[in-house]
Amino acid sequence: WQDAARRLEAENQALRGMLNFQPAPEARFVTARVIGDTGGAFVHSVILNAGADAGVLRGQAAVTGAGLIGRVTHVGSRSARVLLLTDINSHIPVLIESTRTRAILAGTNRSHPRLIHLPPGAQVSPGQRVVTSGHAGVFPARLPVGVVAAVSDAGITIQPFVEASRLEYVVVVNYGLDGVLKLPQK
């Protein structure tokens, strides 16, 4: 309920300053079971038991009740691969929720991704919530991602809300967003 209240509060504040607001299209979703993971040191992804036959498309968001886990990168007729937030190839536009500071969440092939490309002088503290920004048109704004775990000279690390090693079920969501670059469907 706290996540829903925070999201609605931020949305209400943004909408008060706008006129002629056009709501986002209704999201469609497919719930799938995780049937495999790579388990390797170099690739952080999971395989789902739903694919194109169930309406899963490349680029769609993969979430749980706790938050974003990644995006669909490959789709077969009855299975799909989800690239997790922790994978080194994962880069997602995010915001630090309390300050609205933009950054990119970059996977590190470890359990804690990091924030990169923050504006100069950005103030970041442990415990601040990180959510998707909605920029680039890939994910909608305000999907929960995690919290700032540590701020040091080595960088800013994030503790994701979802622990990838405990995934059983994933919801693949079609938010009706095409993103900046249209991906060929495979």
Secondary structure, 3 states (H helix, E strand, C coil): CHHHHHHHHHHHHHHHCCCCCCCCCCCEEEEEEEEEECCCCCCCEEEECCCHHHCCCCCCEEECCCCEEEEEEEECCCCEEEEECCCCCCEEEEEECCCCEEEEEECCCCCCCEEECCCCCCCCCCCCEEEECCHHHCCCCCCEEEEEEEEECCEEEEEECCCHHHCCEEEEEECCCCCCCCCCCC
